[in-house]
Amino acid sequence: MLSRTADHLFWMSRYIERAENLARLLDVTWQMSLVPQSEEAANQNWNAIIGLNSLEAAYAAKYSAVNSDNVLHFMVSDPDNYASITSCLRLARENAHAVRGTITTEMWETMNATWLEARGKSFEHIINAGIGEFFEWVKMRSSLARGTTLGTLLQDESFHFIRLGTLLERADNTARILDVKYHVLRPHGDEGATDFYQWGALLRSVSAFEVYRKAYRDVITPERVAELLILRNDMPRSLHFCMNGVLKNLELIANSHSGETLRQVGLLHAQLHYARVEDILAHGLHQWLTDFMDRIYALGDGISKDFLVPMAEAA
């Protein structure tokens, strides 16, 4: 497969997954903001979203204050923000258009219709209709795109590059959502405190509330939430599940240049496979998640160098 084609497929899937996960992150922050708390604490949570996406400078250039209205506008539909939900949907559609002959008709129609509908939604319209409804719409459109891929595309190299992009992006964003909860809401290391409503909102943001009840059949605790979203290999949005898929798909497309990247994926997968949540929390969850996100970025860079258009050239 041509590296340019593989690159478009890889980033098409990353952008649609990124839009979904950004909707999930904004949704959980929005839900948490409805819980009684000080204005300073609420704004700190919104500021965390800007920081976790490394958009401090871009945000400061347009807005003088960090609050829910400004952050939602910036991250949902600001045309100048390349990382907003609407920008991600546009970029997913552009990458799909570039490989129109490689993907199926159903995939293209899903991507195209999603962007056309998103383009017609102004921020004022989104707010008036209910911001939660918009986040649900984004999640459903991403699920539809993923479903048409799984249900219609031949499982050849194209499929493997799409799955690689999806799972790398999902792992990165699950780690970011966890980091918001542990590092920002518990800034003084009080990781044993349990707030049922906030932990419930976190689980719902990754479609894991019912999964948690089925797996643990007990009250929600931070330690079990961390175990579920990091180490359970049967939870579709957990880090372990994602790295299982990354390793499998990378093995199927391995070439003579990808040995080191494959080794790094295998090492990270093994650490997740044999880790214990007690050890992760003892080390410090924020530090562990930060290291994980750095390694995910390095894996994406390695995959780009081994198979795709190098990141510098693509930029």
N, C-alpha and C positions, 0 to 999 in steps of 0.2 A: 504494500500500500504506500502511496505517496505520502511523505511526511506532512505536506500541507493539508491533505485530506484528513489524515489522522488528527492533526492539530485542530481543525474545525470541529470534528466530532467530539474530541476531548473537551474543548471549551464550550461547545454547545451544551453538553450535559452538566458541566460545572456551573454555568450561568443559570440554568433553570433550577438546579439544586440550590444554588446560592440565594436565588430569589425566594424559594420556599423557606430556607432556613433563616433568612433575614426576617421574613414574615413571622416565623416562630419566635425568634428572639424579641422582636418588637411586641408581639402578642403577649408574651410572658411578662415583659416589663410593663406593658399597659395594664394587665390584670393585677400585677403587684402594686401599681400606683393607686388602685382603687381601695387598697387596704389602708386604714387610718395610720398616718405617719406624718412626720414633719416635712415641710416643703424642702428643706435642705437634703433630707434623706431621699426623697423622691427624685430631686434633680440630680443627685449623685448617681442614681440608677440610670437615668437617661444619659448622663455624661459617660458612663461606662460603655454604652453602645458605641459612642463616637471613638473612645479610646481603643476598644477591642477591634475596631475596623480600621485603626490607624488613620483617622480622618480629622484629627484635631485642627490642623492648619486649614484645610478646606472648609471646615465648619466655621472656624473663627473668622474667615474672610467674608462670610455672608451673614452671620448672626452674632449679636453681641451678648446674648444670654443663652444658657442651657436650660431648657424646659421642655415639657412634653410636646407642645405645639410645634416648636421650632425643630426638634429632633425628628418628630414624625414627618413633617414636611420634607426635611432634608433627606431622610432615609427612605421615604416612600416614593416621592415623585419629583424631587428637585432635578431639573434637566441638567444642571451643572455638576451634579454628583454622579460620577461614573459608577458608584457602588450602590446606588438606590435600587429599589425593587423594579421600578419601571425601566431603568437603564439595563439591569440584568436581563429582563425579559426582551428588551430590544436587541441586546447583544446575542442572546440565545437564538433569536430569530434570524439575525444576520449570519451567524455561523451555520445555521441550518440551511439558509438560502444558498450559501457557498457550496454546500455538498448535497444540493437538491437531488442529484442523480444517484446518490449513494444511500440515502435514507428512504423509507417507504412513503407512499402518498399520505397514509394516515398520520405519520410522524410530522411531515411537513404541514399538513392542514392544522394539526393541533398547535404547533409552534406559531404558525402564522395567525391563526384565529386568536390565540392568547395575546399576542402583541397588539393586534388591531383593537381588541376589546380594552386592553390596558391603556392604549394610547387615547382612547376616548373617555377615560376617567380622570377628571381634574381632581386636585386635592380637596377642593371644597365639596365636590360631589361625593368623594370617598368619605369625608367626615360626616356629611349630612346623612348618608346612607348607613353609617355605622362602621367605624374603623375595624372592629372585630369581624364584620362581614367581609370586608376586603381581604383581611388576612386569611380567612377561610377560603375565599375564592382563589387566592394565590396558591394555597396548599392543594386545592382540588385540581387546578390546572397543571401543577407540577406532577401530581399523581397520575393525571390523564396522560401527560407526555411520557412518563415512565412506563405506564401500562401499555401504550401503543408500541413502545420500543420492545418491551418484553414479549408482546403478543404478535408482532408483525415482522420484526427484523431477523434476518438470517444470523445465526450466532457464529459469525466469522470474526475477522480482525476488527471490523467496524464496531461490532457489538462489544468487543472486549475493551476498546478505547473509550466507548461511551460509559461502560460500567466503571472503568478506572476513574474517569472524571467524576462521576456521580459519587462513588464511595470515598474518594479522597476529600471532596468538598464536604460531604456529610460528616466525616470524622472530624474535620477541622471545626465545623460549626457546632457539633455536639459538644466539643471541648470548650468552645467559646461560651455557649449557653451555661454550661456548668460553672465556668469561671466567673461569670456575672454573679451567680447565686452565692458561691462560696467566698470569692475574694472581695466582692463589693458589698454584699449585704451582711457579711460577717467580717468586716475589715480588721477586727481586733483578734481574730483567730478563734472566736466562739463558735466552733463548728459543731458543738454538741447540742446547741439550742435548736428546738424544733418549732416551726411555725406551720401548722397544718395547711393553712390556706396558701401560703407562699410556696411550700413544697408541692402542694397539689397543682398549683398553677405551672410550676416548672415541669412536672411530669406530663401535664396535658399539652405543654408546648412541644413536646417531642412524641406525642401520641403514646404515652407510656403509663397513664394513670391506671387503666384496666389491667395492663400487663403487670404492673407492680402488685396490684391486689391478687392477681392469679399466682404470681411467683412467691410472694411473701405472706399473704393472708394475715397482715398485722398492721399496726400503725405505721405511718410514714416517718422514717428516720433519715437523717442526712447520710449516714454511712451506707444504708441499703440503697438509697437513691444513687450514690456514687458507684456502688457495686453494679447496680443494674445498667447504668449508662456507660460504664467503662469496661467491665469484665464479663458480663453475660454474653455468650456467643450466640444466643437464640433471640436476642432483642435486636430488631432490624436497624435501630439507630445507635446502637452501642459502638464504642470504639473497637472492641474485639470483633464484632460482626463485620464492621467495615474493613478492618485489616485482613480478615479471612478472605473477603472478596477481592481486595487489592492484590494479595499474594496469589490467589488462584488465577486471576486474569492476567497478571504480569507474567506468570509462568507460561501462559499459553501464547504470549506474543514475544517472548524473550528472544534477543538476538545476540550477536557477538559483542555488542557494546554495553549490554545492560547487566552484566554480571554484578557490578558493585551496587547498582540500584536494587537489584533483586536481593542481594545480601542484606542491605539495609532494611528492606521490607520484611524479610524473614526474621531479622533480629528484633524489630519492633513487634512483630506478630508474636514471637516467642515470649517476649517480656509481658505482653498482655495475657497470653495463654496461661502462664505460670504465676502471674502476680496475685497478691492478696490485697484486698482493699485496706486492711489494717496497716500494711507496710506503706501503701501510697499515702494514706492520711498522716502517718507518722512522719513521713518525709516532708509533707506539706503539699496539699492538693494544688494550690496555685502554682507552686514551683514545678510540680509534676506536669500539670496541664500546659504550662508555658513551654516546657521542654518538648512535650508531645507536639504542640503546634509548630514549633521550630522544625522538628523532624518531618512533619507532614509537608511543610514548605520545601524542605530539602528534597523530599521524595518527588514532589511535583517538578522541581527544577531538574532532578535527575532524569525523570521520564521525558521531560522536554528535550534534554540534551541527547538522550538515547534514541528517541523515536520521532520527536515532533520538531516544529520550528523553535529554535532557542528563544527563551523569554525575551532577551534583549532585542532580537530581530523582530519578534512579534510586536513588541511595544513600539 
